[in-house]
Amino acid sequence: MDRNFEGKAIGVFEFDNLVACIVALDAATKTSDVAVQGVERNRLKSGACVKIRGSVSDVKAAMDAALETGSRYGKLYASTVIASPAADTETAITMTINK
Protein backbone atom coordinates (compact mmCIF):
# COMPACT_ATOMS: atom_id res chain seq x y z
CA MET A 1 0.00 0.00 0.00
CA ASP A 2 1.13 3.51 -0.77
CA ARG A 3 2.45 5.36 2.30
CA ASN A 4 0.52 8.51 1.38
CA PHE A 5 -2.37 8.24 3.84
CA GLU A 6 -4.26 11.33 2.66
CA GLY A 7 -7.92 10.48 2.16
CA LYS A 8 -7.53 7.08 3.85
CA ALA A 9 -9.55 5.85 6.80
CA ILE A 10 -7.70 5.30 10.08
CA GLY A 11 -8.22 2.62 12.66
CA VAL A 12 -6.69 3.14 16.09
CA PHE A 13 -6.54 0.65 18.93
CA GLU A 14 -4.74 0.42 22.25
CA PHE A 15 -4.17 -2.62 24.42
CA ASP A 16 -2.64 -2.84 27.87
CA ASN A 17 0.43 -4.80 26.71
CA LEU A 18 2.71 -4.90 23.69
CA VAL A 19 2.16 -8.61 22.98
CA ALA A 20 -1.57 -8.04 22.50
CA CYS A 21 -0.81 -5.10 20.19
CA ILE A 22 1.62 -7.08 18.05
CA VAL A 23 -0.71 -10.09 17.76
CA ALA A 24 -3.63 -7.78 16.95
CA LEU A 25 -1.58 -5.89 14.37
CA ASP A 26 -0.53 -9.14 12.72
CA ALA A 27 -4.17 -10.24 12.45
CA ALA A 28 -5.18 -6.84 11.06
CA THR A 29 -2.58 -6.79 8.31
CA LYS A 30 -3.32 -10.39 7.30
CA THR A 31 -7.07 -9.73 7.09
CA SER A 32 -7.20 -6.89 4.59
CA ASP A 33 -5.20 -4.35 2.62
CA VAL A 34 -4.16 -1.97 5.38
CA ALA A 35 -0.84 -0.33 6.16
CA VAL A 36 0.67 0.37 9.55
CA GLN A 37 1.05 4.09 10.09
CA GLY A 38 2.50 3.86 13.56
CA VAL A 39 2.89 2.00 16.82
CA GLU A 40 3.53 4.17 19.85
CA ARG A 41 4.51 2.64 23.16
CA ASN A 42 2.73 4.06 26.18
CA ARG A 43 5.13 6.04 28.33
CA LEU A 44 3.66 5.07 31.68
CA LYS A 45 2.28 1.63 30.84
CA SER A 46 3.43 -1.45 28.96
CA GLY A 47 0.89 -1.21 26.14
CA ALA A 48 0.86 0.61 22.83
CA CYS A 49 -1.36 2.56 20.46
CA VAL A 50 -1.55 1.19 16.92
CA LYS A 51 -2.64 3.16 13.84
CA ILE A 52 -3.64 1.41 10.62
CA ARG A 53 -4.73 3.03 7.34
CA GLY A 54 -6.65 1.96 4.25
CA SER A 55 -10.09 2.08 2.72
CA VAL A 56 -13.02 2.26 5.14
CA SER A 57 -14.05 -1.34 4.46
CA ASP A 58 -10.48 -2.66 4.78
CA VAL A 59 -9.87 -0.76 8.03
CA LYS A 60 -13.16 -1.97 9.53
CA ALA A 61 -12.39 -5.59 8.63
CA ALA A 62 -8.84 -5.27 9.95
CA MET A 63 -10.05 -3.68 13.18
CA ASP A 64 -12.57 -6.47 13.76
CA ALA A 65 -9.82 -9.06 13.39
CA ALA A 66 -7.36 -7.06 15.49
CA LEU A 67 -9.73 -6.52 18.40
CA GLU A 68 -10.92 -10.10 18.48
CA THR A 69 -7.39 -11.51 18.35
CA GLY A 70 -5.76 -8.98 20.66
CA SER A 71 -8.44 -9.41 23.30
CA ARG A 72 -7.20 -12.97 23.87
CA TYR A 73 -3.85 -11.55 25.05
CA GLY A 74 -4.71 -8.33 26.84
CA LYS A 75 -7.24 -5.72 27.83
CA LEU A 76 -8.48 -3.35 25.16
CA TYR A 77 -8.30 0.25 26.39
CA ALA A 78 -9.79 2.01 23.37
CA SER A 79 -10.47 1.70 19.65
CA THR A 80 -12.05 3.68 16.85
CA VAL A 81 -12.31 4.01 13.10
CA ILE A 82 -12.37 7.45 11.49
CA ALA A 83 -13.58 7.21 7.90
CA SER A 84 -12.15 10.52 6.72
CA PRO A 85 -9.89 12.36 9.17
CA ALA A 86 -9.97 16.16 8.94
CA ALA A 87 -6.77 17.99 7.98
CA ASP A 88 -6.15 19.10 11.57
CA THR A 89 -6.69 15.54 12.77
CA GLU A 90 -4.12 14.32 10.23
CA THR A 91 -1.63 16.81 11.68
CA ALA A 92 -2.23 15.49 15.20
CA ILE A 93 -1.96 11.87 14.03
CA THR A 94 1.44 12.40 12.42
CA MET A 95 2.74 14.47 15.35
CA THR A 96 2.58 11.48 17.68
CA ILE A 97 4.41 9.04 15.40
CA ASN A 98 7.89 8.17 16.71
CA LYS A 99 7.31 10.05 19.97
N, C-alpha and C positions, 0 to 999 in steps of 0.2 A: 504494500500500500504506500502511496505517496505520503511523504512526511509533511506536506502542506495541509494543515488541519482546518483551514478556513472553510466554513460552510458545512463542516462535519459535526455530527452529534457527538456528545461526550457522555461517557458513563464513568461514574466515580464511586468507588467503594473503599471502605476502611474496616479492617479486622483488627482484633486485639493482639495478633502476633504475626510475625513475618512468614512463618510456614503457611498459615492459612492464606495469606495474600499471594504467595508464590503459587500454591496449588490452585487457587481461584483464578489467577492470571493465566496459568497454563490451560485450564479448562476454557476460559474465555477465548483465548487466541486459537484454540483448536476447534471451537464451535462455529465461528463465522469470521468473515473478513474484517477484522479490526486490527488496529495498530496500537501499541503501547506508547502513550505520550509521556508518561512519567510514573515513577514510584518514589514516594517520599516517605522516609522513615519518620516515625513520630519521635520528637525530641525527648519527651518525658515518659514514653511508654515503649513497649517492644513491638508494636504493630506498625502498619504503614497505610498510606493512602495511595490508591492505584487509579490512574486515569487512562481510559481507553477511548479511541476515536474511530469513527466509521459512519456508515449510513445509519439512519434511525433503526431500521429493522435489524441490521447486523449488531449494533450496540445493544439493543434490547435482548436479542438472543444470547449474546455473549454474557450480558449481565445475569440473565437467568441461570446460565450454566455456572458462572463464577460464584454467585451467592449460594447456590445449592451445594456446590463442591466445597467451597471455603467454610461453610457452616459446619461441616464435619470435623474441622480442625481448630476452629476458634469461634469467638463471639463477634458477630457483625455489629459494628458501631453505627455505621451510616452508609447509605447508598442512594444514588439518584441517576437519572438520565435526563440530560438537557438536549432537546432536539436541535435547537439552533441557538447556541450561545451568542449573546450580544457582544459587540466589539469591546466594551469595557470588561465584560466577563472574560473574554479571551485574554485580555491584558493581565488580569488577575491570575488566570490559570497558568500562564507562562511564567509569571513572576515567581511562583512557588517551586518550579522545577529546579532540581539540583540545589535546593536550599536545605 
